[in-house]
């Protein structure tokens, strides 16, 4: 695939050499994501079904996405909500796009790849959540374009934020 400025972009599995870049991207977006250090990243990678990065022609990580299948030991309250309500799903835990690359459709590139992965693995549905209080309007619009709809809500962050729990059927 090519981007607007003609660089070649590709998706590949997250490799150990990507960890520093992934942690930096997560930190850059931490207002919308859970904090993650190196130990937590390794813990998550042991459980993820999908852990891919989008890189440029210089193999620089521009974005990443982590997702979990049902039945794993992931400790997220949002993941556990879907586990309690859906027999088969692929849960998007986090996606981050470099602030210098936002607005170029890189998140959509990763989502299209994730949906293909979910279909190939007979996931049944793709699950996610985003903040509804305070509302993350950009995320709400983005997920609507992929056919997500609200199936529940819950309060997180010690009652300071509410998430909209979303499902997109495959």
N, C-alpha and C positions, 0 to 999 in steps of 0.2 A: 504494500500500500504506500501511497505517497501523500505527503501533506501539502498544504498551500505553498510552502516555500521549497517544495521539490525534494525534501529529504525523504529517504526511505524509512518507513516505520515498520516494525515487526513486533509480534507478540511471541513471548517465549516463557517457559517456566522460570520462576524465580530461582536464582542460583545463590550459593553462599557469598559470592563476590558482590551481590546486589544488596546485601543486608544494610550496609551503611546508607546507601541511597534511599532504600525503603524507609528506614528509620527517620531520615531527614524529611522525606515527603510526608510521613505521618505527623511529625512534629510541626511542620508547616501548616497542616490542616487540623491540628489538635482541637481547635475550637468546635469542630464538627465530628471528631473521632475520639475514641478512647485513647488515653496515653499508651505508649508502647515503647519499652526499652528492648535491648538485645535479647535478654533472657525471655521476655514475653513473646517476642517474635519467634524464637526457636520453639517455644511451647505451642504457639498457634500453628506453626508449620507442621508440627507432628500430627495435627488433627485435620488440617485443611484438605479438602478434595480438589480445590482449584486455587492455585497460587501462581499468578502470572504477572509479568511486567510488560509494559510497552516501551520499547527502546528505539532510539534513532540509529542512523547508519554508523555512528561512532560507538554504539552499544551503551549509550547513556540512558539511564532509567528516567523516563518522563512521567510514568504513571504505574500504579500497581493495583491489584484487586485480590482480596482473599475471600474465599467462600467455603462453607462447610456443608456436608451432607447430613441428613438425619442420622441419629444413632451414635454420634460421636460424644466424647466427654467434654465438649466445650462448655465453659462455665458462664457464658453471657446470659443475663436474664432475658434478653430479647430472643436469643437463639432457643432458650428453654421454653419460651412461650410458644414458638412455632413447633417445637418438639412435642409439646403437650396437645397441639391442635391439628397437626398434619402428619400423615403416615410417611409421605415421601416429599422431599423438597431439597433445594439447594439454597442455603442461606448466605446472602451477601453480608459479610461482617464489616468490611471496609474497602473503600476505594479512595485513592488520592491521586490527583493530577498536579504536577508542578505548577506553581503560581505563574510561571513564565509561559506555560503552555495552555492555560485555561481559555476556554472559548473557541478552541479549535476542533472540538468533537472527539477528543481522545477518550473521554469517559464512555461515549457511545460506542467507540471501536471496541473497548474492553467488554462492554455489556453485550454487544452482538456475539463476541467470542464466547462469553459466559453462557449465553442462551443456547448456542450451538452445543457447548459442552453439556449443559443440563439436558437437552433433548437426547443427545447421544447416550447419556447415562440414565435415561428414563426417570429423571428426577420428579416429574409430575408437575412441579411448580417452582418458581423462583421466589424467594422470600427476602424481604429487607425491612428496614425501618429508617425513618428520618425524623428529626425534631419537628413536632407540631406546635409546641409551646416552649420556647419561642419558635415561630414557624420558619423553617428553612424553605423559603419560596422557590429558590432555584432547584433544590432537590425535589420538591413536590412536582414542579413542571417537568423536570427531566424524567422522573419515574412514570408520570402519566403517559409520556410518549412511548414508553415500553409496555404499556398495558397494565401497570400496577394499580391495585385498588385497595383501599383500607379494609382490613378485616378485624382490627382491634386497636386499642391504645393502652399504654401503661406509662406510669411515672417512673423516672429513673433519676440518677444523680442526686440521691437522697431527697427526692421530691421537688427538685429545682427545675426539671425539664420533663416534658411529656413527649413520647414518641408515637408516631403513627406506624402501626404494624401493617405491612403491605404484602400482597401476593399478586404474582402474575402467573396465570395458568399457562402451561406449555401446549 
